[in-house]
Amino acid sequence: MSLYWGALAAAICASLVGQVLLKMGAEGLAGAAPGVGGFVAQVLRWPTLLGLACYGSSAFLYILALRRIPMSVALPCTAASYVAIALIGWWFFREPLGAQKVAAILFIATGVVLLATS
């Protein structure tokens, strides 16, 4: 069973990395030549392409996890990525993180822990 929980954890991590890379591609933080704009240019940036590959990997790992973990547990556990991505957005991209967001993150984290340990 631990293989499947490991696959779920890896799926969540791959999704997180994908999110960060898509954000980098959207903001032109890496791999963008000056003056390059538009949706097609954004999609063709290396962070965006790598982010999409991470999402694909995440989907395959999630499928593996679903072989032994009930979907009613596995999918809500992916909400752990909401907690992590909010913190990553705050730390690396300087996105605001007010009291209401912190409270929501604590509710999500509590729910994930309750589901994963049930």
N, C-alpha and C positions, 0 to 999 in steps of 0.2 A: 504494500500500500504506500510506503514512503516514496517509491519511484513516482507515483502519480501525484502526490503532494509536491514533490520536487519539480515535476513538470508544470504544475499549476504555479508554483513560485517563479519558475523560469519564464513562464508565459507572462506573468505580471511584470517581471523585470524587463523583458523584451518590449513589452508595451510601453513601459516608462521611458526606456531609452528611445523608442520610436517617437514618443511625444516630444521629448527634448530635441531630437534631431529635426522633426517637422517644424518646431518653433524656430530653431536656428535657420532652417531653410526659408521660413516665412519672413524672418527679419533680416535675412542676408548677412547673418553673423559669420558665415564661413563659406568660402567658395564663390562669392559673388563678385564679379567685376564691377567697377564703378559705373553707374548709369544703367546697369542691367535691371530691367523691371518686367512686369507682366507675369501672368499666371504660368505660361509655358516656361519662362526662364526660371521661375521659382521651382517648378516641378523638376526641372533638369539640374538643379543644384545638387551637389553630392550629399549634403545632409538630408535633403528631402528624399532622394532615392534610397539612401541607407535607412532612413526612418520607415519608409514603406516596406523595405525588406524585413526590418524588425517586426513590423506588424504582421507580416506573413508568417514569420517564425513563431510569433506569439500565437497565432491561430492554430498552427500545427501542434504546438505544445499543449494548448488548451484542449484540443481534440484528444490527445493522449491522456490528459488528466481526466477527461469525462468518461474514460473507460471504467474507472473504479470509483470516482467521486461523484455523488449525486449532483445533478445540475442545480438543484435547489440550494446546495452548499457552495459549489464551485463558482457560479456566477456572482453571488454576493461577495465572495472572497476577493474577487477582482476589484471590488470597491476600495481595497487597500491602496490601489494605485491612485485614487482620488486624494487620499491623504498625502501620499508621497509627492504627487505632482504639484499639489498646492504649496508644499514646502520648497520643492525645487524651483517653482515659479517665483516664489518670494525671494529665495536666496540668490539664484543665478540671473533671473530676468527682472528683478526688482519690482515684481508685481505686488500690489497692496495685499495685506493680510490682516484685516481688522478683527475685532472681537466676535462679530457674527460669523465670519468664516472659521475662526478658531473653534467656536462652539459647534459648528456644523461638522468640522473635522473630528472633533472628539466624539460626537454621536456616531459618525460613520465608523471610526476606529473601534468603538465599543461594539457596534453591531457585527463587524467582521470578526472580532475575537469571540463573541458569543456563538456565531455560526460555525466558526472553524473548530471550536472546542465541544460542540454538541454531538 
